[in-house]
Amino acid sequence: MTQAVRHEEMRARNLEVVLGAVSRGGPLTRAALAERTGLTKSTVSKLVGDLVDAGLLAETGPARAGERGRPGVEVVLSGARVASLGLEINVDYLAVRVLDLTGGIRFAARRERDNRGSRPKKVLAELQALASEALTETHRLGLEVAGAVLAVSGPVGDGVLFSAPNLGWQDVRPADLLRLPIPVELDNEANLAALGELWFGDGERDFLYVSGEVGIGAGLVVNGTLFAGARGLAGELGHVVVAPGGPPCRCGGSGCLETFAGQEALLAAGNAESVPDFLAALEQGGAAALEACDAAGRALGVALTSAVNLLDLDRIVLGGVFTQLYPWLSGPVSEVLSARLGGLRGAPPVLSASRLGGDAATLGAAGRVVHRVLADPAPFVNRAQEA
């Protein structure tokens, strides 16, 4: 390895260290950065200058009182240059979201659309139009979009959506059908929603995120890292059997959790045509809606009992439509967990509702690109220097 290559590798690593320190603890002066990173003041000064020129950091002004000597100028993450695009295809909507490097939302849109049985090419064409609208607005704001991540409901691997029973899709490469001028990565909606909860939610680092929509998925976060499984297929909670011999499921099995607690099952049992109608019926004390929610909560409690016994969970976050239903779901879920786990654990895991609601997946998708930039800022710095 030549000296020049080693120098570039060390520089790239040091750019990451400095940007990461500001991301975690900013605003910071150059002197404070040198102290935190262990780099020399001259090295930090040069790196900060490069990051400011690339639009990844911005100077804010003199440091607060308390530092000895002449106050230094503090730097923070800049939201003025780099952005990311989060995309989502769900059964009954399409969504896009643009975040800048600080996590600020620069564009967001959601289109209600029944995607059941729709051809992938048609759905992706509509998502492309929505994404193009987002990119146009982002360009107008002077932001460079570093990349995009697409959230889909179903197991994913190597860019392939293997199966999405609720969409009627199998072995589809959604990213390949999007004609966008930026790279697009594919991942499971529940995994990305779990990352959204990790980065933009309550700040917990160990939890199971349960995404309740037409389908039910789960994302497991352990010590601040998403656990995806050996093939990236972990988290298919909706197809855990809670009643052997129960109703048939679109996956080909029967008695799956989705047949009791999925959105369509809830609406059918509650004699409601939409989630707002179902919520209104709950608030008015409608017997059918209350019974449907109780049955769904108990089925969810059974599935989560198995997850807790297997994974030793201390925290469960309910997201998606379950966030809106939490006041009615949480009681039966907690009752089942307490009854089934009390003998082994003494107390069930903490159960909470996500504050992100239906935005979790697009936040996690866009956030993944942001974190990738923070972990490797060298390409952006090099490009700025070459311009």
Secondary structure, DSSP 8 states (H G I E B T S, - for coil): --HHHHHHHHHHHHHHHHHHHHHHH-SEEHHHHHHHH---HHHHHHHHHHHHHTTSEEEEEE--TTSSSS--EEEEE-SSSEEEEEEEE-SSEEEEEEEETTS-EEEEEEEE---TT--HHHHHHHHHHHHHHHHHHHHHTT-EEEEEEEEESS-EETTEEEEETTTTEEEE-HHHH---SS-EEEEEHHHHHHHHHHHHSS--SSEEEEEESSSEEEEEEETTEEE--TTS----GGGSBSSTT-SB-TTS-BSBTHHHHSHHHHHHHTT-SSHHHHHHHHHTT-HHHHHHHHHHHHHHHHHHHHHHHHH--SEEEEEEHHHHHHHHHHHHHHHHHHHHHHHHHSS--EEEE-SSGGGHHHHHHHHHHHHHHHH--HHHHHHHHH-
